[in-house]
Amino acid sequence: MAKDLGYAAQALADVGIQSAMAQAARQRFLDGDAAGEGHRDIAAIVESLRKA
Protein backbone atom coordinates (compact mmCIF):
# COMPACT_ATOMS: atom_id res chain seq x y z
CA MET A 1 0.00 0.00 0.00
CA ALA A 2 2.85 2.41 0.78
CA LYS A 3 4.24 1.75 -2.69
CA ASP A 4 0.88 2.62 -4.29
CA LEU A 5 0.58 5.77 -2.22
CA GLY A 6 4.08 6.71 -3.32
CA TYR A 7 3.02 6.33 -6.95
CA ALA A 8 -0.05 8.49 -6.31
CA ALA A 9 2.02 11.20 -4.63
CA GLN A 10 4.46 11.17 -7.54
CA ALA A 11 1.65 11.41 -10.09
CA LEU A 12 0.27 14.41 -8.24
CA ALA A 13 3.70 16.01 -8.00
CA ASP A 14 4.22 15.49 -11.73
CA VAL A 15 1.29 17.81 -12.42
CA GLY A 16 2.35 20.34 -9.78
CA ILE A 17 0.15 19.22 -6.90
CA GLN A 18 1.67 18.66 -3.47
CA SER A 19 -0.60 16.51 -1.31
CA ALA A 20 0.08 16.49 2.39
CA MET A 21 -2.68 13.88 2.77
CA ALA A 22 -1.03 11.45 0.34
CA GLN A 23 2.34 11.94 2.03
CA ALA A 24 0.86 11.47 5.51
CA ALA A 25 -1.03 8.33 4.49
CA ARG A 26 2.10 6.85 2.95
CA GLN A 27 4.08 7.64 6.09
CA ARG A 28 1.49 5.83 8.22
CA PHE A 29 1.93 2.70 6.12
CA LEU A 30 5.71 3.00 6.30
CA ASP A 31 5.46 3.34 10.09
CA GLY A 32 3.29 0.24 10.24
CA ASP A 33 5.80 -1.63 8.11
CA ALA A 34 8.65 -0.55 10.38
CA ALA A 35 6.64 -1.82 13.36
CA GLY A 36 6.40 -5.27 11.79
CA GLU A 37 2.86 -4.90 10.47
CA GLY A 38 3.84 -4.55 6.80
CA HIS A 39 2.33 -7.89 5.82
CA ARG A 40 -1.12 -6.53 6.68
CA ASP A 41 -3.30 -4.12 4.73
CA ILE A 42 -5.13 -1.25 6.44
CA ALA A 43 -4.64 -3.08 9.73
CA ALA A 44 -0.99 -2.01 9.62
CA ILE A 45 -2.13 1.57 10.18
CA VAL A 46 -4.66 0.67 12.85
CA GLU A 47 -2.15 -1.26 14.92
CA SER A 48 0.48 1.48 14.74
CA LEU A 49 -2.11 4.06 15.81
CA ARG A 50 -3.31 1.91 18.70
CA LYS A 51 0.24 1.66 20.00
CA ALA A 52 0.88 5.41 19.67
Sequence and secondary structure as in RCSB ss.txt:
>XXXX:A:sequence
MAKDLGYAAQALADVGIQSAMAQAARQRFLDGDAAGEGHRDIAAIVESLRKA
>XXXX:A:secstr
 HHHHHHHHHHHHHTT   HHHHHHHHHHHHHIIIIITTSSTHHHHHHHHH 
